[in-house]
Amino acid sequence: MKTTKSIFASLVLILLVSVSAMAQTEAKVIAVVNHAEWCPACQNNGTRAQAAFMENNKDGAIQFVVNNLTNDETKKASAEELKKAGLDKAMAPYTGTGVAYFFDAKTKVLINQVSVAKPNDELAQALVTAKKGVK
């Protein structure tokens, strides 16, 4: 069952990144979601949080990038994605898992952050705050 949940969560992450990639040209905010398979907050809330993020980002204003910190291999692949997004340096101090960090897509300045363990209404509010925080 745990493996099935992990596979499902991975598929949802891929879908989330794919949808965000399509909206990339319009993105005003880049959200980096620090994820790890061993993270209890990610295991217990990841799928729900991803659904809440997708539900509250129908306008595509936020591009999501998954920073997979599970192991050295996933960290390396994620580091390349962060570099493509121009956030490799900005994300350096933010190593906590189970957290989404929202950056202004142009300035790369942190706008806000939220734990994936927060209730859906707080996750939705974090997206609203991030969109309003764009300069």
Secondary structure, DSSP 8 states (H G I E B T S, - for coil): -HHHHHHHHHHHHHHHHHHHHHTGGG-SEEEEEEE-TT-HHHHHHHHHHHHHHHHT-TT--EEEEEEE-SSHHHHHHHHHHHHHTT-TTTTTT---SSEEEEEETTT--EEEEEETTS-HHHHHHHHHHHHHT--
